[in-house]
Each structure stands twice: as structure tokens, then as C-alpha cells.
């Protein structure tokens, strides 16, 4: 059996307007505000039971969507990874998974925009994150930036 894995998975969640992200399928985010400010969720070092279960919980991020002007606008919230890799050790960003309200359970993140929620007017969305881990992962610190964008639907 491999030695105990020392893996610290970091996820920086970047909340920004769509125009700051090239090739976004979510359109123009200039008509919306996202709250809170950019922040980092830090996953704990996985325990042996986390490695046996295949995942480590990163936490929950509550995103508030505030339309500018008309509060009756429809919107879509999109999520994407800004890099296909989580850094050293060859861990892929798709090992980051998210769960959004009304979604189809845990979904792997991607470098392509994924619509994770839809709504109308002001909305608070809770998004849970976890990282898939196992005994074969190389020890190290991993980081990944998740970009959330919102646009008219």
C-alpha cells in the first residue's frame, strides 16, 4: 500500500465579469454584480478515510447575483476552470467537482463554461465543492482557480 498521501487541495474561486475571461460562452456580464469578492476555499489535507472514500470536501460558496437596473432580468450562472491542471503531480482540474441547487448531483468541473444555475432577478446560489482524491495521487499542494460568470439568458 502506498505511503500516506499529503495532499493539500486549494481552490481559488474568482468571481469576475465575463469580459475579463476570454472565450466565455456566458456572454456579457456587465449587466450583473456577483458577490462576494474573490475568495479562496481551502480543502483540508485528506485523511485516510477521505482517500478511501475518494473525495475531500472543500466547502460551500454562496454567490449573490444582483442585476443592474431592471430586477426582472433572466440570468444564467456559469462555472469554469481557468486551467486544465491543478499544478504539480499531474492532477487535473476535472478532479474538482461542484454541486449546485437543482443540478444533477456532483459534476466534474471543466475549462469550458457550464451553466450551473438559472434564475430571474436577484438570487442567492449555494455551490458546494469537493476534490476527488485517491491513494495514487502524488503528494503535494494543488491549486485551481474557478471562474464564475453571470449573463442574460
Number of C-alpha atoms within 10 A of each C-alpha: 5 7 8 13 19 15 19 17 25 20 24 16 19 20 21 19 21 22 14 11 14 7 11 18 15 24 16 16 22 15 16 22 20 21 14 13 10 13 12 15 15 15 20 13 16 22 15 13 10 16 18 12 12 14 19 23 17 20 13 15 16 12 19 15 24 21 24 14 9 10 11 12 18 15 24 20 23 21 25 22 25 18 16 19 19 23 15 13 13 12 18 18 27 19 19 26 20 21 19 18 13 9 12 9 10 14 18 16 22 20 16 15 20 21 18 21 19 18 17 16 15 17 16 13 17 15 16 17 23 22 22 21 22 18 17 12 16 15 15 15 15 20 21 22 20 22 21 25 31 29 24 19 13
